[in-house]
Amino acid sequence: MNLIIAILQEVNIDEKLKGAPDSGYGVGVFIGSLLPFLILVGLAYIVYRYNKNRYKDE
């Protein structure tokens, strides 16, 4: 199942940039490629802080 998802999510960024309507499209592709990673990092940090504070109170 993970293999299917990985294949479907595979994106060729160079191809998208070549077919872009203008130069601003590259910024959107860059942000869109980093956004999932930043969300996961933020979620991990929130979980870390929550657990750290919970153990500190005990």
JOWOQUI-V191940 format. One line per field, one symbol per residue. psi: psi as a letter, one per 30 degrees, with the letter a starting at -180 (. if undefined). A space follows every 50 residues. Layout:
psi->???
This chain:
psi->eeeeeeeefkkjeeeeeegkelffeeeeeeefffeeeeeeeeeeeeeeee eeeefef.
